[in-house]
Amino acid sequence: MALAAQSNAFEKFVSLLERVDGQRSGLLRVLTYHRVDEPAARPWLDPSLISATPEAFDQQMKYLSTNYQFITVADILTALETGNNKDLPARAVVVTFDDAYFDFEEHAWPILKRYGIPVTLFVPTAYPGQPERTFWWDDLYNAIQSTSRGDNLNTPLGLLSLSSTSRNQTYKQLKNYIKTLKHTEAKSLVKKLCGELGAQPTTNCILGWESLRRLANEGVTLGAHTRTHPLMNRVP
């Protein structure tokens, strides 16, 4: 079953890439990942942020390395500054990662290095070196999954079930709703819900500055992913 799921995911990955005219010049494909990990490795984190397992990611990068032309952020900036996107090679692709979770260094970067693939890692700069800062979606996921309560949770959406079979759905509903709020309101609501659920404080799984400097020295391009990771359409 697991092998079949991985095969289907890979076929979908290839289909999405090949749907675009592969030989069209001046066209850039941007592959954005968040996490590369096994779902059970860090069960307190929202598993929907896992873009691929390490095995699947290796398969994807192997395919890309033999079928596409990798370019860097510097190449993109040059094309933008000159206004000549025809400088981009056919089948151009750039690989990026958001959020700078631990598993980028643990799983993704070794695979990228093996295939010689350039990558840009976007870092929310208020989080490295601040273990008490955690992403609200991970806080909410952990609070709902680990609570000892089995009744209903009073939320702005009404009463939502905390039964073992309903927790994933409750989390998804709340997450989608919270994304509609202003950033400060979202943080406040998550804090309130986590308190009602009796959630214990956790530390973040974001790479520290020492690791980021080491990755930069090894060839990873670092970019800013805001400071506190608000949804940009929810801030003034």
C-alpha positions as a Markdown table, in Angstrom:
| # | Residue | x | y | z |
|---|---|---|---|---|
| 1 | Met | 0.0 | 0.0 | 0.0 |
| 2 | Ala | 2.8 | 2.4 | 0.9 |
| 3 | Leu | 4.7 | 1.6 | -2.3 |
| 4 | Ala | 1.5 | 2.1 | -4.3 |
| 5 | Ala | 0.9 | 5.5 | -2.6 |
| 6 | Gln | 4.5 | 6.6 | -3.3 |
| 7 | Ser | 4.1 | 5.5 | -7.0 |
| 8 | Asn | 0.9 | 7.4 | -7.4 |
| 9 | Ala | 2.4 | 10.5 | -5.8 |
| 10 | Phe | 5.4 | 10.4 | -8.1 |
| 11 | Glu | 3.2 | 9.9 | -11.2 |
| 12 | Lys | 1.2 | 13.0 | -10.1 |
| 13 | Phe | 4.4 | 14.9 | -9.6 |
| 14 | Val | 5.7 | 14.1 | -13.1 |
| 15 | Ser | 2.3 | 14.8 | -14.6 |
| 16 | Leu | 2.2 | 18.3 | -13.1 |
| 17 | Leu | 5.6 | 19.1 | -14.4 |
| 18 | Glu | 5.0 | 17.7 | -17.9 |
| 19 | Arg | 1.7 | 19.4 | -18.3 |
| 20 | Val | 3.6 | 22.6 | -19.1 |
| 21 | Asp | 5.2 | 22.8 | -22.5 |
| 22 | Gly | 8.5 | 21.2 | -21.7 |
| 23 | Gln | 10.5 | 22.9 | -24.5 |
| 24 | Arg | 9.1 | 26.4 | -24.2 |
| 25 | Ser | 11.9 | 28.9 | -23.5 |
| 26 | Gly | 11.7 | 31.6 | -21.0 |
| 27 | Leu | 9.4 | 29.6 | -18.7 |
| 28 | Leu | 10.3 | 29.0 | -15.1 |
| 29 | Arg | 8.9 | 26.2 | -12.9 |
| 30 | Val | 9.2 | 26.8 | -9.2 |
| 31 | Leu | 8.9 | 23.8 | -7.0 |
| 32 | Thr | 8.0 | 24.8 | -3.4 |
| 33 | Tyr | 8.5 | 22.4 | -0.6 |
| 34 | His | 7.9 | 22.7 | 3.2 |
| 35 | Arg | 9.0 | 19.6 | 4.9 |
| 36 | Val | 10.7 | 16.3 | 3.9 |
| 37 | Asp | 10.1 | 13.8 | 6.6 |
| 38 | Glu | 8.3 | 10.7 | 7.8 |
| 39 | Pro | 4.9 | 11.5 | 9.3 |
| 40 | Ala | 5.7 | 9.6 | 12.5 |
| 41 | Ala | 9.1 | 11.3 | 13.1 |
| 42 | Arg | 7.7 | 14.4 | 14.8 |
| 43 | Pro | 4.0 | 13.6 | 15.5 |
| 44 | Trp | 3.4 | 16.9 | 17.3 |
| 45 | Leu | 3.9 | 18.9 | 14.0 |
| 46 | Asp | 1.1 | 19.4 | 11.4 |
| 47 | Pro | 1.7 | 16.5 | 9.0 |
| 48 | Ser | 0.1 | 18.4 | 6.1 |
| 49 | Leu | 3.3 | 20.4 | 5.8 |
| 50 | Ile | 5.2 | 17.3 | 4.8 |
| 51 | Ser | 5.7 | 17.7 | 1.0 |
| 52 | Ala | 7.3 | 14.3 | 0.6 |
| 53 | Thr | 8.9 | 11.5 | 2.5 |
| 54 | Pro | 12.7 | 11.3 | 2.1 |
| 55 | Glu | 12.3 | 8.3 | -0.2 |
| 56 | Ala | 9.8 | 10.1 | -2.4 |
| 57 | Phe | 11.9 | 13.3 | -2.4 |
| 58 | Asp | 15.0 | 11.3 | -3.6 |
| 59 | Gln | 12.9 | 9.9 | -6.4 |
| 60 | Gln | 11.6 | 13.3 | -7.4 |
| 61 | Met | 15.1 | 14.9 | -7.4 |
| 62 | Lys | 16.6 | 12.0 | -9.4 |
| 63 | Tyr | 13.9 | 12.5 | -12.0 |
| 64 | Leu | 14.5 | 16.3 | -12.1 |
| 65 | Ser | 18.2 | 15.9 | -12.4 |
| 66 | Thr | 18.0 | 13.9 | -15.6 |
| 67 | Asn | 15.0 | 15.8 | -17.2 |
| 68 | Tyr | 15.3 | 19.4 | -16.3 |
| 69 | Gln | 17.7 | 22.3 | -16.1 |
| 70 | Phe | 18.3 | 23.7 | -12.6 |
| 71 | Ile | 18.8 | 27.4 | -12.2 |
| 72 | Thr | 19.7 | 29.6 | -9.2 |
| 73 | Val | 18.1 | 32.7 | -7.7 |
| 74 | Ala | 21.0 | 34.6 | -9.1 |
| 75 | Asp | 20.0 | 33.4 | -12.6 |
| 76 | Ile | 16.5 | 34.5 | -12.0 |
| 77 | Leu | 17.6 | 38.0 | -10.8 |
| 78 | Thr | 19.8 | 38.4 | -13.8 |
| 79 | Ala | 16.9 | 37.6 | -16.1 |
| 80 | Leu | 14.6 | 40.0 | -14.3 |
| 81 | Glu | 17.2 | 42.8 | -14.2 |
| 82 | Thr | 17.9 | 42.5 | -17.9 |
| 83 | Gly | 14.3 | 42.0 | -18.8 |
| 84 | Asn | 15.3 | 39.0 | -20.9 |
| 85 | Asn | 13.6 | 35.9 | -19.6 |
| 86 | Lys | 14.7 | 34.2 | -22.9 |
| 87 | Asp | 18.0 | 33.7 | -21.1 |
| 88 | Leu | 16.4 | 31.0 | -19.0 |
| 89 | Pro | 17.1 | 27.6 | -20.4 |
| 90 | Ala | 14.4 | 25.2 | -21.7 |
| 91 | Arg | 12.9 | 23.1 | -18.9 |
| 92 | Ala | 14.2 | 25.5 | -16.3 |
| 93 | Val | 13.3 | 24.7 | -12.7 |
| 94 | Val | 14.1 | 26.1 | -9.3 |
| 95 | Val | 13.7 | 24.3 | -6.0 |
| 96 | Thr | 12.7 | 26.2 | -2.9 |
| 97 | Phe | 11.8 | 25.4 | 0.7 |
| 98 | Asp | 9.7 | 27.4 | 3.1 |
| 99 | Asp | 9.9 | 27.7 | 6.9 |
| 100 | Ala | 13.4 | 26.1 | 7.6 |
| 101 | Tyr | 12.2 | 23.1 | 9.6 |
| 102 | Phe | 14.9 | 20.8 | 11.0 |
| 103 | Asp | 14.2 | 18.1 | 8.4 |
| 104 | Phe | 15.6 | 20.3 | 5.6 |
| 105 | Glu | 19.1 | 19.8 | 7.0 |
| 106 | Glu | 18.4 | 16.3 | 8.1 |
| 107 | His | 16.8 | 14.8 | 4.9 |
| 108 | Ala | 16.4 | 17.3 | 2.1 |
| 109 | Trp | 19.8 | 18.9 | 1.8 |
| 110 | Pro | 21.8 | 15.7 | 1.7 |
| 111 | Ile | 19.7 | 14.5 | -1.2 |
| 112 | Leu | 19.9 | 17.8 | -3.0 |
| 113 | Lys | 23.7 | 17.8 | -2.5 |
| 114 | Arg | 24.0 | 14.3 | -3.9 |
| 115 | Tyr | 22.3 | 15.4 | -7.2 |
| 116 | Gly | 24.0 | 18.8 | -7.3 |
| 117 | Ile | 20.7 | 20.7 | -7.1 |
| 118 | Pro | 20.8 | 24.3 | -6.1 |
| 119 | Val | 18.1 | 25.3 | -3.5 |
| 120 | Thr | 16.8 | 28.4 | -1.8 |
| 121 | Leu | 15.6 | 28.1 | 1.8 |
| 122 | Phe | 13.2 | 30.8 | 3.0 |
| 123 | Val | 13.5 | 31.5 | 6.7 |
| 124 | Pro | 11.0 | 33.3 | 9.0 |
| 125 | Thr | 13.7 | 35.2 | 10.8 |
| 126 | Ala | 12.1 | 35.7 | 14.2 |
| 127 | Tyr | 12.3 | 31.9 | 14.8 |
| 128 | Pro | 15.9 | 30.7 | 14.6 |
| 129 | Gly | 17.5 | 30.8 | 18.1 |
| 130 | Gln | 14.1 | 31.4 | 19.7 |
| 131 | Pro | 12.9 | 27.9 | 20.7 |
| 132 | Glu | 9.8 | 29.3 | 22.5 |
| 133 | Arg | 8.5 | 30.7 | 19.2 |
| 134 | Thr | 6.3 | 28.1 | 17.5 |
| 135 | Phe | 4.1 | 28.2 | 14.4 |
| 136 | Trp | 0.4 | 28.5 | 15.3 |
| 137 | Trp | -0.7 | 25.7 | 13.1 |
| 138 | Asp | 1.7 | 23.3 | 14.8 |
| 139 | Asp | 0.5 | 24.5 | 18.2 |
| 140 | Leu | -3.1 | 24.0 | 17.3 |
| 141 | Tyr | -2.5 | 20.6 | 15.8 |
| 142 | Asn | -0.6 | 19.4 | 18.8 |
| 143 | Ala | -3.2 | 20.7 | 21.2 |
| 144 | Ile | -6.0 | 19.0 | 19.4 |
| 145 | Gln | -4.2 | 15.7 | 18.9 |
| 146 | Ser | -2.8 | 15.4 | 22.5 |
| 147 | Thr | -5.6 | 16.7 | 24.6 |
| 148 | Ser | -7.1 | 14.4 | 27.2 |
| 149 | Arg | -10.6 | 15.8 | 26.5 |
| 150 | Gly | -13.1 | 13.8 | 24.5 |
| 151 | Asp | -16.0 | 16.1 | 24.5 |
| 152 | Asn | -16.8 | 19.1 | 22.3 |
| 153 | Leu | -14.7 | 22.3 | 22.0 |
| 154 | Asn | -16.4 | 25.6 | 21.9 |
| 155 | Thr | -15.1 | 27.6 | 19.0 |
| 156 | Pro | -16.1 | 30.5 | 16.7 |
| 157 | Leu | -17.5 | 27.8 | 14.4 |
| 158 | Gly | -19.6 | 26.3 | 17.1 |
| 159 | Leu | -19.1 | 23.1 | 19.0 |
| 160 | Leu | -16.5 | 20.8 | 17.4 |
| 161 | Ser | -15.9 | 17.2 | 18.4 |
| 162 | Leu | -12.7 | 16.1 | 20.1 |
| 163 | Ser | -13.5 | 12.4 | 19.7 |
| 164 | Ser | -10.6 | 10.4 | 18.4 |
| 165 | Thr | -12.2 | 9.9 | 15.0 |
| 166 | Ser | -13.1 | 13.6 | 14.6 |
| 167 | Arg | -9.9 | 15.4 | 15.7 |
| 168 | Asn | -8.3 | 15.7 | 12.2 |
| 169 | Gln | -11.5 | 17.2 | 10.8 |
| 170 | Thr | -11.8 | 19.6 | 13.8 |
| 171 | Tyr | -8.2 | 20.7 | 13.2 |
| 172 | Lys | -8.8 | 21.3 | 9.5 |
| 173 | Gln | -12.0 | 23.3 | 10.1 |
| 174 | Leu | -10.3 | 25.5 | 12.6 |
| 175 | Lys | -7.1 | 25.9 | 10.6 |
| 176 | Asn | -9.1 | 27.1 | 7.5 |
| 177 | Tyr | -11.1 | 29.5 | 9.7 |
| 178 | Ile | -8.0 | 30.9 | 11.4 |
| 179 | Lys | -6.5 | 31.7 | 8.0 |
| 180 | Thr | -9.2 | 34.2 | 7.4 |
| 181 | Leu | -8.4 | 36.2 | 10.5 |
| 182 | Lys | -5.9 | 39.0 | 11.0 |
| 183 | His | -2.6 | 37.8 | 12.2 |
| 184 | Thr | -2.9 | 39.1 | 15.7 |
| 185 | Glu | -6.4 | 37.7 | 16.0 |
| 186 | Ala | -5.3 | 34.3 | 14.7 |
| 187 | Lys | -2.5 | 34.1 | 17.3 |
| 188 | Ser | -4.8 | 35.2 | 20.1 |
| 189 | Leu | -7.4 | 32.6 | 19.2 |
| 190 | Val | -4.9 | 29.8 | 18.9 |
| 191 | Lys | -3.5 | 30.7 | 22.3 |
| 192 | Lys | -7.0 | 30.6 | 23.8 |
| 193 | Leu | -7.9 | 27.3 | 22.3 |
| 194 | Cys | -4.6 | 25.7 | 23.3 |
| 195 | Gly | -5.2 | 26.8 | 26.9 |
| 196 | Glu | -8.7 | 25.3 | 26.9 |
| 197 | Leu | -7.2 | 22.0 | 25.5 |
| 198 | Gly | -4.6 | 21.9 | 28.2 |
| 199 | Ala | -1.7 | 21.9 | 25.7 |
| 200 | Gln | 1.8 | 21.7 | 27.1 |
| 201 | Pro | 4.4 | 24.1 | 25.8 |
| 202 | Thr | 6.6 | 22.8 | 23.0 |
| 203 | Thr | 9.8 | 24.1 | 21.4 |
| 204 | Asn | 10.1 | 24.8 | 17.7 |
| 205 | Cys | 11.7 | 22.6 | 15.1 |
| 206 | Ile | 13.3 | 25.5 | 13.2 |
| 207 | Leu | 16.9 | 25.5 | 12.3 |
| 208 | Gly | 19.1 | 27.8 | 14.4 |
| 209 | Trp | 21.5 | 30.4 | 13.1 |
| 210 | Glu | 24.5 | 28.2 | 13.4 |
| 211 | Ser | 22.9 | 25.5 | 11.2 |
| 212 | Leu | 21.7 | 28.2 | 8.7 |
| 213 | Arg | 25.3 | 29.6 | 8.5 |
| 214 | Arg | 26.7 | 26.2 | 7.9 |
| 215 | Leu | 24.1 | 25.5 | 5.2 |
| 216 | Ala | 24.8 | 28.8 | 3.5 |
| 217 | Asn | 28.5 | 28.0 | 3.5 |
| 218 | Glu | 27.7 | 24.7 | 1.8 |
| 219 | Gly | 25.8 | 26.4 | -1.0 |
| 220 | Val | 22.2 | 26.9 | 0.2 |
| 221 | Thr | 20.8 | 30.3 | -0.8 |
| 222 | Leu | 18.9 | 31.8 | 2.2 |
| 223 | Gly | 16.0 | 34.2 | 1.8 |
| 224 | Ala | 13.7 | 36.0 | 4.2 |
| 225 | His | 10.2 | 34.5 | 4.8 |
| 226 | Thr | 9.0 | 37.5 | 6.8 |
| 227 | Arg | 9.8 | 37.6 | 10.5 |
| 228 | Thr | 6.8 | 36.0 | 12.1 |
| 229 | His | 5.1 | 34.2 | 9.2 |
| 230 | Pro | 1.8 | 36.1 | 8.9 |
| 231 | Leu | -0.4 | 35.5 | 5.9 |
| 232 | Met | 0.5 | 38.5 | 3.9 |
| 233 | Asn | -3.1 | 39.2 | 2.9 |
| 234 | Arg | -4.1 | 39.4 | 6.6 |
| 235 | Val | -1.7 | 42.2 | 7.6 |
| 236 | Pro | -2.2 | 45.9 | 6.9 |
